[in-house]
């Protein structure tokens, strides 16, 4: 029967998701948790304590972050933890962590304890998984499959991400060609720091929806993001650029594809190629904020303060409600001071 899916809410690309299973701790391969603690101060002393929320005063692991706030905690076999962070000897508000990546995953999780985001957070806009070619979404699925897909949406909206993903996994097992399920799982896994799982799902979504550019853009985005946590980041970046090339073969005028290419080239150190791709993205869509910010940052590093100020101002004008507005304004003000001092 034909199926008209719910229109899920839109999500940012560089964002996180989960997987719920009924395995016991003994049956679950160990997870590793890796990320960065930011505190709004320079070179703080940071200690991270993981506790079992189901047992009083039960410390599972204690690690010290390096001088940049980076940390790694291996051999975690539970899925729920309480995170307690001490910064320069002062206890911060606790955070709850629910790991729902697939077993054995490397989980990426950052925590910010500063009053504001201390650095630019580049987000890439993403169309919802259900906004694709209509033909890709129509399928002859049993009623219970469609019912579970709708129920997964309800769980997602209600904040029960583990249950939502559990339902989606079951739907994927019964209807492996259901595009929306794999695309949705990809976004949720990405949002959860489960980058390998996210890459698997976006790749599958692209195989199913070969006429759609969106799963390729999402795939490239997670490959770029994962490069920052990879032992061999160059391999991830090359994969991302290959994915972007495929996307541009489908839609050469995709501003997001050119923007992602710029981000990949920056991570690769190919500044001229990055500048060219980011300029192309802005020529296609002048309001794509990620491209604007990356260009502004690039020009700041080159001490081309005039162009840096111009791009910072354009971003602030185009995105008056942006959550990173204060950080951008501070960077703009600093660039203006450097420009006046020339």
C-alpha positions in Angstrom: 0.0 0.0 0.0 1.1 3.6 -0.5 2.4 5.4 2.5 2.7 9.0 3.3 5.2 9.4 6.2 5.1 11.8 9.0 7.1 14.9 8.4 9.7 14.7 11.1 11.3 17.8 12.5 14.5 19.1 11.0 17.8 18.3 12.7 21.3 19.9 12.5 23.9 17.8 10.9 26.8 17.8 13.3 24.6 16.5 16.1 24.0 12.8 18.3 21.8 9.5 18.8 21.4 6.1 20.5 20.6 2.3 20.4 18.8 0.3 23.0 19.4 -3.4 23.4 18.5 -6.0 26.0 22.0 -7.4 26.4 23.5 -7.9 29.8 26.8 -6.2 30.6 28.7 -9.5 30.3 27.4 -9.9 26.8 28.1 -6.4 25.6 31.5 -5.6 24.1 33.2 -2.8 25.9 32.6 0.8 24.7 35.2 3.5 24.7 34.2 7.1 25.5 36.2 10.0 24.0 35.7 13.7 23.8 36.6 17.1 25.1 35.7 19.1 28.2 35.5 22.9 27.7 35.3 25.3 30.6 35.6 28.8 29.3 39.1 29.1 31.0 42.6 28.6 29.7 44.3 25.3 30.5 42.2 24.2 33.4 42.8 21.1 35.6 40.0 18.7 34.7 39.0 15.4 36.4 36.2 13.3 35.0 34.4 10.8 37.2 31.9 8.2 35.9 29.4 6.9 38.4 26.8 4.2 38.2 23.5 6.1 38.6 21.8 2.9 40.0 24.2 2.5 42.9 25.0 5.1 45.5 28.6 6.4 45.6 29.6 3.9 42.9 32.6 5.2 41.0 33.2 3.3 37.7 36.1 5.3 36.3 38.2 8.4 37.0 40.4 10.1 34.4 42.3 13.3 34.1 41.8 15.3 30.9 44.9 16.7 29.1 45.7 20.4 29.0 43.3 21.0 26.1 40.4 19.1 27.8 40.6 16.0 25.8 39.9 12.7 27.5 39.3 9.0 26.8 37.8 6.3 29.0 38.0 2.7 27.7 36.4 -0.6 28.8 32.9 0.7 29.6 30.4 -2.1 29.7 27.2 -0.4 30.9 25.0 2.0 28.9 24.0 4.5 31.6 26.4 6.7 33.6 26.4 9.8 35.7 29.2 12.2 34.6 30.8 14.3 37.3 33.4 16.8 36.3 35.8 18.7 38.6 37.4 21.9 37.0 40.3 23.4 39.0 39.0 21.6 42.1 35.4 22.8 41.7 32.6 20.3 41.2 30.4 21.1 38.2 26.8 20.2 37.6 26.4 16.5 36.9 25.4 15.2 33.4 23.6 12.0 32.6 25.0 9.8 29.8 23.1 7.0 28.0 25.2 5.2 25.5 23.1 3.7 22.8 25.7 3.1 20.0 26.0 -0.4 18.7 28.1 -2.8 20.9 31.8 -2.1 20.9 31.6 1.4 19.5 33.9 4.4 20.1 31.5 7.0 21.5 32.3 10.7 21.0 30.9 13.0 23.6 31.9 16.6 24.4 30.8 18.6 27.5 30.8 22.4 27.9 30.8 23.9 31.4 31.5 27.5 30.4 28.9 30.2 30.4 29.0 30.3 26.6 30.3 28.2 23.8 34.1 29.1 23.8 34.7 28.3 20.1 32.7 28.3 16.9 30.6 25.2 16.4 30.1 24.7 12.7 26.7 23.2 11.9 25.6 22.0 8.5 21.9 22.3 7.7 20.2 19.0 6.9 16.9 18.2 5.3 14.8 15.8 7.2 15.1 12.1 6.0 11.5 12.1 4.9 12.0 15.0 2.5 13.3 13.0 -0.5 11.9 11.7 -3.8 8.4 10.5 -3.1 9.0 7.3 -5.0 11.7 6.4 -2.5 9.3 6.5 0.4 6.4 4.5 -1.1 6.5 0.9 -0.3 4.3 -2.1 0.2 5.1 -2.6 3.9 2.9 -4.5 6.4 0.7 -2.5 8.7 2.8 -3.4 11.8 6.0 -2.1 10.1 4.3 1.3 9.4 2.8 1.3 12.9 6.2 0.8 14.5 7.7 3.5 12.2 5.1 5.9 13.4 5.6 4.8 17.0 9.3 5.5 16.7 8.4 9.1 15.7 6.3 9.4 18.8 9.1 8.1 21.0 11.5 10.5 19.3 9.3 13.5 19.9 8.7 12.5 23.5 12.5 12.4 24.1 12.7 8.6 24.4 15.6 8.2 22.0 16.6 4.7 23.0 13.1 3.3 22.5 12.8 5.2 19.2 16.0 3.6 17.9 15.0 0.2 19.2 11.8 0.4 17.1 13.7 1.7 14.1 16.2 -1.2 14.3 13.3 -3.7 14.3 11.7 -2.0 11.3 15.0 -2.1 9.4 15.3 -5.8 10.1 11.8 -6.4 8.7 11.9 -3.9 5.9 15.6 -3.4 4.9 14.7 -1.3 1.9 12.8 1.3 4.0 14.8 4.5 3.2 13.5 6.7 5.9 14.4 4.2 8.7 18.1 4.2 7.7 18.3 7.9 7.1 16.7 8.5 10.5 19.0 6.1 12.3 22.0 7.8 10.6 21.0 11.2 12.0 20.3 9.9 15.4 23.6 7.9 15.6 25.5 10.9 14.4 23.8 13.1 17.1 24.8 10.4 19.6 28.5 10.4 18.7 28.2 6.9 17.1 30.0 7.9 14.0 30.7 4.4 12.6 27.1 3.4 13.1 26.0 6.6 11.5 28.2 6.1 8.5 26.8 2.6 8.0 23.2 3.9 8.0 23.8 6.8 5.7 25.6 4.5 3.3 22.7 2.1 3.3 20.2 5.0 2.8 22.3 6.2 -0.2 22.2 2.7 -1.7 18.4 2.7 -1.4 17.8 6.3 -2.6 20.3 6.6 -5.4 18.6 9.7 -6.9 18.7 11.6 -3.6 21.7 13.8 -2.8 20.8 14.2 0.9 22.1 10.9 2.3 25.4 11.5 0.5 25.6 15.0 2.1 24.8 13.5 5.5 27.4 10.7 4.9 30.1 13.3 4.0 29.2 15.3 7.1 29.7 12.4 9.5 32.9 11.3 7.8 34.3 14.9 8.3 33.2 14.9 11.9 34.6 11.5 12.6 38.0 12.5 11.2 38.5 14.5 14.4 38.3 11.4 16.5 40.1 9.0 14.1 43.6 7.6 14.4 44.0 8.1 10.6 42.0 11.3 9.9 43.3 11.6 6.3 41.6 8.4 5.3 38.2 9.7 6.6 38.7 13.0 4.8 39.5 11.3 1.5 36.3 9.2 1.9 34.4 12.4 2.6 35.7 14.1 -0.6 34.8 11.0 -2.6 31.3 11.1 -1.2 31.0 14.8 -2.0 32.1 14.2 -5.5 29.2 11.7 -5.9 26.8 14.2 -4.5 27.9 16.9 -6.9 27.5 14.5 -9.8 23.8 14.4 -8.8 23.4 18.0 -8.0 26.2 20.3 -9.0 24.5 23.4 -7.6 24.3 22.0 -4.0 25.5 24.8 -1.8 25.8 22.3 1.1 28.0 20.0 -1.0 30.4 22.8 -1.8 30.4 23.9 1.8 31.2 20.4 3.0 34.0 20.2 0.5 35.4 23.4 1.9 35.3 21.9 5.4 37.1 18.7 4.2 39.8 20.7 2.4 40.4 22.8 5.5 40.9 19.7 7.6 43.3 18.4 4.8 45.2 21.7 4.8 44.3 22.5 1.2 43.5 26.2 1.9 43.2 27.3 -1.7 40.7 24.5 -2.5 38.8 25.2 0.6 38.5 28.9 -0.2 37.3 28.2 -3.7 34.6 25.7 -2.5 33.4 28.0 0.3 33.1 30.9 -2.1 31.1 28.7 -4.5 28.8 27.7 -1.7 28.1 31.3 -0.9 27.6 32.2 -4.6 24.8 29.6 -4.7 23.3 30.4 -1.3 24.6 33.6 0.4 22.9 32.7 3.7 24.7 29.4 4.3 26.2 30.2 7.7 28.7 27.4 7.9 30.5 28.6 4.7 30.4 32.2 5.9 32.0 31.3 9.3 34.7 29.0 7.8 35.7 31.7 5.3 35.8 34.3 8.1 38.0 32.0 10.2 40.2 31.2 7.3 40.8 34.9 6.6 41.5 35.6 10.3 44.2 33.0 10.2 45.7 34.6 7.1 45.4 38.0 8.9 43.2 39.3 6.1 41.2 41.3 8.6 39.2 43.3 6.1 37.6 40.2 4.6 37.3 38.5 7.9 35.3 41.4 9.4 33.1 41.5 6.2 32.2 37.8 6.6 31.6 38.0 10.3 29.3 41.0 9.8 27.4 39.2 7.0 26.9 36.2 9.3 25.6 38.3 12.2 23.2 40.2 9.8 21.9 37.0 8.3 21.6 35.0 11.5 20.4 37.3 14.3 19.2 34.4 16.5 22.2 32.2 16.1 23.3 30.5 19.3 26.9 31.3 18.7 26.2 35.0 18.0 28.2 36.2 21.1 31.2 34.2 20.1 31.1 35.4 16.5 30.7 39.0 17.7 33.8 38.7 19.9 35.8 37.3 17.0 34.5 40.1 14.7 35.5 42.7 17.3 39.0 41.2 17.6 39.3 41.2 13.8 38.3 44.9 13.8 40.9 45.8 16.4 43.6 44.1 14.3 42.3 45.9 11.2 42.6 49.3 12.9 46.1 48.5 14.1 47.4 47.8 10.6 
